[in-house]
């Protein structure tokens, strides 16, 4: 038994882990240290700390949302502002009251007439060439008319025959009237004699008229000047056939009276108050620089041309020395009433619409289309006589899509400086 007990103890000791013997030095140090303190109780967090954290988070969220809303509003506002067109404006330049207006015109002869032949034949001679001054009644040319001469001789012979027949009929009728009173002839025979007298008288008168007609045609052999003037054209020569009865007869001479000239001028409607009959006008020509010719406005049409809204007027100019020539290009200067004032604007500010000529004027941040009346065209600028004033802001180079009421912004002239 003892042996089995010993064996079990030995086996148990073998299975048990071997324990190390404590280190004396460690035991001494542990003995020297004080005993460990008990663990502290758990800490309690104050209620205001989490509340503050929640408030901070809420403020961050609120400020984030607000900044995003502000950013969206700023983007929307910038988008709307970017959609508003930016325009450049100018102020019309006010001119001094107009004293006169110069309009183009052409001088024409006071009397201007083509000279045609009135009888048939051949040109025998001409006496004046182009540029020659002639007086009324002077012989310009002669025409040979052999056919007319022969017809006249025949007509005169016919007239003599008719006159002889008339004379014998007259004698016969006188005799029958005497005989009927004595009962020698019948009344019927007397009436026939009187009727024959009437017929013979009519035949004689007809022959006499034919003679006078041919004499008139023969007188047209000589072509005379109908008024004082200058020969401006000669379209015939010696030996040329003259056919007065042609559908398009040839003009022999052209005669113009230049002692006085006419100038027809179309005055725009806006200046029509200057078209007063009897008023004085002056003419200037490039041919005579610095020289002025005086004229008088004698008449006007008293009606505007429907196409270009102008008033046709006539100005007469005395030209006793013949220095001015018909067909010359002149400028006619009219005195204008002081009430006619104007401004000038750039040409590219005009809008051509179906309503007429318009410009865009900026008023209270919006564009308003205003109808205007244009005066003279200077090229880069034009004269405006009504519609805008010097205080208006006129849009330069307006787009075709511009309409009244469109909001716009005025460009800063110094932005690029």
C-alpha positions in Angstrom: 0.0 0.0 0.0 2.7 2.4 0.9 4.4 1.6 -2.3 1.3 2.4 -4.4 0.8 5.7 -2.5 4.3 6.7 -3.1 3.9 5.9 -6.8 0.7 8.1 -7.1 2.5 11.0 -5.3 5.4 10.7 -7.6 3.1 10.7 -10.7 1.2 13.7 -9.4 4.3 15.6 -8.8 5.4 14.7 -12.3 2.2 16.1 -13.8 2.2 19.3 -11.8 4.1 22.2 -13.4 7.3 22.9 -11.9 7.3 26.1 -9.9 10.2 28.4 -9.7 11.3 29.5 -6.4 10.8 33.2 -5.8 13.7 35.6 -6.2 14.7 37.0 -2.9 15.5 40.4 -4.3 12.0 40.6 -5.9 10.4 39.6 -2.7 12.3 42.2 -0.8 11.3 45.0 -3.3 7.6 44.0 -3.2 7.7 44.0 0.5 9.1 47.4 0.5 6.3 48.9 -1.9 3.1 50.2 -0.3 -0.1 48.3 -1.0 -2.1 49.3 -4.3 -4.9 51.9 -4.0 -8.4 50.9 -4.9 -9.8 52.0 -8.4 -11.5 55.5 -8.5 -15.2 55.7 -9.1 -16.4 56.4 -12.8 -16.6 60.1 -13.8 -20.0 61.8 -14.6 -20.1 64.2 -17.8 -22.0 67.4 -17.3 -25.2 67.8 -19.3 -24.2 71.1 -21.0 -21.2 69.5 -22.8 -23.3 67.3 -25.2 -25.8 70.1 -25.5 -23.1 72.5 -26.7 -21.8 69.9 -29.2 -25.3 69.5 -30.6 -25.7 73.3 -30.8 -22.3 73.7 -32.7 -23.3 71.0 -35.1 -26.7 72.6 -35.7 -25.0 76.0 -36.3 -22.6 74.5 -38.8 -25.5 72.9 -40.7 -27.5 76.1 -40.6 -24.6 78.3 -41.8 -23.8 75.8 -44.5 -27.4 75.8 -45.8 -27.5 79.6 -45.6 -24.3 80.0 -47.5 -25.5 77.6 -50.2 -28.8 79.5 -50.5 -26.9 82.8 -50.7 -24.6 81.3 -53.4 -27.5 80.1 -55.4 -29.2 83.6 -55.1 -25.9 85.2 -56.1 -25.6 82.9 -59.2 -29.2 83.6 -60.1 -28.8 87.4 -59.8 -25.5 87.2 -61.8 -27.3 85.2 -64.5 -30.1 87.8 -64.7 -27.6 90.6 -64.8 -25.6 88.9 -67.5 -28.8 88.5 -69.5 -29.3 92.3 -69.6 -27.7 93.7 -72.7 -25.0 96.4 -72.3 -25.3 99.3 -74.7 -23.2 102.2 -75.7 -25.0 105.6 -75.7 -24.2 109.1 -77.0 -25.8 112.4 -76.4 -26.9 114.2 -79.6 -24.8 117.2 -80.4 -27.0 120.3 -80.5 -26.2 122.6 -83.4 -26.8 126.3 -83.5 -30.1 127.4 -85.2 -29.7 126.8 -88.9 -29.3 129.9 -91.0 -29.5 128.3 -94.4 -29.7 125.0 -96.3 -27.8 124.2 -99.5 -29.6 121.8 -101.9 -28.3 120.6 -105.3 -29.9 121.6 -108.6 -29.4 121.9 -112.3 -29.8 125.0 -114.4 -32.1 124.9 -117.4 -32.8 127.5 -120.0 -35.7 129.8 -119.4 -37.0 128.9 -122.8 -35.8 125.7 -124.5 -37.3 124.6 -127.8 -36.4 122.2 -130.6 -36.8 123.6 -134.1 -38.4 121.3 -136.7 -39.3 121.7 -140.4 -43.0 122.1 -141.3 -42.6 121.3 -145.0 -41.0 118.6 -147.1 -37.9 119.1 -149.3 -34.2 119.4 -149.1 -32.1 121.7 -147.0 -30.8 124.5 -149.2 -28.6 126.3 -146.6 -28.2 126.9 -142.9 -26.9 130.2 -141.5 -26.1 129.5 -137.8 -24.1 126.8 -136.1 -23.9 125.6 -132.5 -23.1 128.3 -129.9 -24.3 131.1 -132.2 -26.5 133.8 -130.6 -29.5 134.7 -132.7 -32.3 137.2 -132.4 -36.0 136.6 -132.8 -36.9 136.6 -136.5 -33.5 135.8 -137.9 -33.3 133.3 -140.7 -31.8 130.0 -139.6 -32.1 127.9 -142.7 -33.9 127.5 -146.0 -35.5 124.4 -147.6 -36.0 123.7 -151.3 -39.6 122.4 -151.8 -40.1 121.7 -155.5 -43.2 119.5 -154.9 -44.9 122.2 -152.8 -44.1 124.8 -155.4 -45.7 122.7 -158.2 -48.7 122.0 -156.0 -49.1 125.7 -155.3 -49.0 126.5 -159.0 -51.7 123.8 -159.7 -53.8 125.1 -156.9 -53.7 128.6 -158.2 -54.8 127.4 -161.7 -57.6 125.5 -160.1 -58.6 128.6 -158.2 -58.7 130.6 -161.5 -60.9 127.9 -163.0 -63.2 127.9 -160.0 -63.3 131.7 -160.0 -64.3 131.7 -163.7 -67.0 129.2 -163.1 -68.3 131.2 -160.2 -68.4 134.4 -162.3 -70.4 132.8 -165.1 -72.8 131.2 -162.6 -73.2 134.6 -161.0 -74.1 136.2 -164.3 -76.4 133.4 -165.2 -78.3 133.6 -161.9 -78.6 137.3 -162.2 -80.1 137.0 -165.7 -82.6 134.3 -164.6 -83.8 136.4 -161.7 -84.5 139.2 -164.2 -86.3 136.9 -166.7 -88.4 135.2 -164.0 -89.8 138.6 -163.1 -91.0 139.1 -166.7 -92.4 135.5 -166.9 -89.9 134.4 -169.6 -88.5 131.5 -167.5 -89.9 129.4 -164.8 -89.2 129.7 -161.2 -87.7 126.2 -161.2 -85.1 127.2 -163.7 -84.3 130.3 -161.7 -83.8 128.3 -158.5 -81.5 125.9 -160.3 -79.4 128.8 -161.5 -79.1 130.2 -158.0 -78.2 126.8 -156.6 -75.5 126.4 -159.3 -74.1 129.8 -158.2 -73.9 128.7 -154.6 -72.0 125.5 -155.6 -69.6 127.4 -157.8 -68.9 129.9 -155.0 -68.1 127.0 -152.6 -65.8 125.5 -155.1 -64.0 128.8 -155.6 -63.7 129.2 -151.8 -62.3 125.7 -151.5 -59.7 126.4 -154.2 -58.7 129.7 -152.5 -58.3 127.8 -149.1 -56.1 125.2 -150.8 -53.9 128.0 -152.3 -53.5 129.6 -148.9 -52.6 126.2 -147.3 -49.9 125.6 -149.9 -48.6 129.2 -149.6 -48.3 128.6 -145.8 -46.3 125.4 -146.5 -44.2 127.3 -149.0 -43.5 129.9 -146.4 -42.1 127.2 -144.1 -39.2 126.9 -146.6 -37.6 129.6 -144.5 -37.0 128.7 -140.8 -36.8 131.7 -138.5 -35.7 132.0 -134.8 -38.9 132.2 -132.6 -37.0 134.0 -129.8 -33.7 135.4 -128.8 -31.3 132.7 -127.7 -28.3 130.4 -128.4 -28.2 127.6 -130.9 -27.3 124.6 -128.7 -27.6 121.9 -131.4 -27.6 121.6 -135.3 -28.7 118.3 -136.5 -29.0 118.9 -140.3 -26.8 119.8 -143.2 -27.1 121.0 -146.8 -28.8 118.5 -149.1 -30.4 116.5 -146.4 -33.9 115.2 -147.0 -36.5 116.9 -144.8 -39.6 114.8 -144.1 -42.0 116.8 -142.0 -44.6 114.0 -142.1 -42.4 111.3 -140.7 -43.5 109.6 -137.5 -40.2 110.7 -135.9 -39.2 113.9 -137.6 -35.6 115.0 -137.3 -34.9 118.0 -135.1 -33.0 120.6 -137.2 -31.9 123.1 -134.5 -32.2 123.4 -130.8 -32.6 126.9 -129.4 -32.2 128.0 -125.8 -32.8 131.4 -124.2 -30.2 131.9 -121.5 -30.7 135.5 -120.5 -32.6 134.0 -117.6 -32.2 130.5 -116.2 -34.5 128.3 -114.2 -33.3 126.0 -111.4 -35.7 123.3 -110.1 -35.0 122.3 -106.5 -36.6 119.6 -104.4 -36.8 120.9 -100.8 -37.3 118.3 -98.1 -40.5 118.4 -96.2 -38.8 119.4 -92.9 -37.5 122.6 -94.6 -40.6 123.4 -96.6 -41.2 126.5 -94.6 -38.3 128.1 -96.5 -40.2 127.6 -99.8 -41.8 131.0 -99.7 -42.6 132.6 -103.1 -40.7 135.7 -103.7 -37.9 134.8 -101.2 -34.3 135.3 -102.2 -32.0 132.4 -102.9 -28.3 132.3 -103.8 -26.4 130.0 -106.1 -22.8 128.7 -105.9 -20.9 126.7 -108.5 -17.7 124.9 -108.4 -16.9 126.6 -111.7 -16.9 130.0 -109.9 -15.4 129.4 -106.5 -16.2 132.1 -104.0 -18.7 133.8 -106.3 -22.4 134.1 -105.5 -25.3 134.4 -108.0 -28.7 135.8 -106.8 -32.0 134.2 -107.7 -35.6 134.4 -106.7 -38.0 131.6 -105.7 -40.9 132.3 -108.0 -43.2 129.3 -107.5 -43.6 125.9 -105.9 -45.7 122.9 -106.5 -47.8 123.4 -103.3 -47.8 119.6 -102.9 -45.2 117.1 -101.6 -44.0 114.3 -103.8 -45.4 111.1 -102.3 -42.3 109.1 -103.0 -39.6 111.1 -101.4 -41.5 113.8 -99.4 -40.1 116.8 -101.2 -41.5 120.0 -102.5 -40.6 121.0 -106.0 -39.7 124.7 -106.3 -38.5 126.9 -109.2 -35.8 129.5 -108.8 -35.2 132.1 -111.5 -31.7 133.5 -112.0 -30.8 136.5 -114.2 -28.0 135.7 -116.6 -27.5 138.8 -118.8 -23.9 138.1 -119.5 -24.4 134.5 -120.2 -21.8 133.3 -117.7 -24.1 130.6 -116.4 -24.9 127.8 -118.8 -27.9 125.5 -119.0 -27.2 122.1 -117.4 -24.7 123.4 -114.9 -24.7 121.7 -111.4 -25.3 124.2 -108.7 -26.0 124.5 -105.0 -29.0 126.6 -104.1 -28.9 128.2 -100.7 -32.2 129.0 -98.9 -32.6 131.1 -95.8 -34.4 129.1 -93.1 -36.6 130.3 -90.3 -34.8 130.5 -86.9 -37.4 128.1 -85.4 -35.9 125.2 -87.3 -33.2 123.7 -85.0 -31.5 120.4 -85.2 -29.0 117.9 -83.5 -26.6 115.5 -85.0 -26.1 111.8 -84.1 -24.0 109.0 -85.5 -25.3 107.3 -88.6 -25.1 103.9 -87.0 -27.7 104.9 -84.4 -30.5 104.9 -86.9 -33.1 102.0 -87.1 -35.0 101.5 -90.3 -38.3 99.9 -89.3 -41.7 99.6 -90.9 -42.9 102.5 -88.6 -40.3 104.7 -90.3 -36.9 106.0 -89.1 -36.3 105.5 -85.4 -33.6 105.6 -82.7 -33.3 103.9 -79.4 -33.3 106.2 -76.3 -32.4 104.9 -72.8 -34.8 106.2 -70.2 -35.1 104.9 -66.6 -33.0 101.8 -67.5 -35.1 100.8 -70.4 -35.0 101.4 -74.2 -37.7 103.4 -75.9 -37.9 103.6 -79.7 -38.5 107.1 -80.9 -39.5 108.2 -84.4 -37.2 110.9 -85.8 -37.1 113.1 -88.9 -33.7 113.3 -90.7 -32.3 116.4 -92.3 -29.0 116.4 -94.0 -26.7 113.4 -94.3 -23.0 114.2 -93.4 -21.8 110.6 -93.9 -20.7 109.4 -90.4 -23.3 111.6 -88.8 -26.8 112.7 -89.7 -28.9 115.7 -88.9 -32.1 115.1 -86.9 -34.6 117.9 -86.9 -37.2 116.4 -84.6 -37.6 113.5 -82.2 -34.6 113.8 -79.9 -32.8 116.5 -78.0 -29.3 117.0 -76.7 -30.2 115.6 -73.3 -31.3 112.2 -74.6 -29.1 109.1 -74.4 -29.2 107.5 -77.9 -28.1 103.9 -78.4 -25.2 103.4 -80.8 -25.3 100.4 -83.1 -28.6 99.0 -81.7 -29.3 95.3 -82.5 -32.1 94.6 -84.9 -34.0 92.7 -82.2 -34.2 95.8 -80.0 -37.8 96.7 -78.9 -39.3 99.3 -76.6 -39.3 98.3 -72.9 -36.1 96.2 -73.1 -34.0 96.7 -69.9 -30.4 97.6 -70.7 -27.2 98.7 -69.0 -25.1 101.6 -70.2 -21.5 100.7 -70.8 -18.9 102.5 -68.8 -16.9 104.6 -71.2 -13.8 104.4 -68.9 -13.9 100.7 -68.4 -11.1 100.1 -70.9 -9.0 103.1 -69.8 
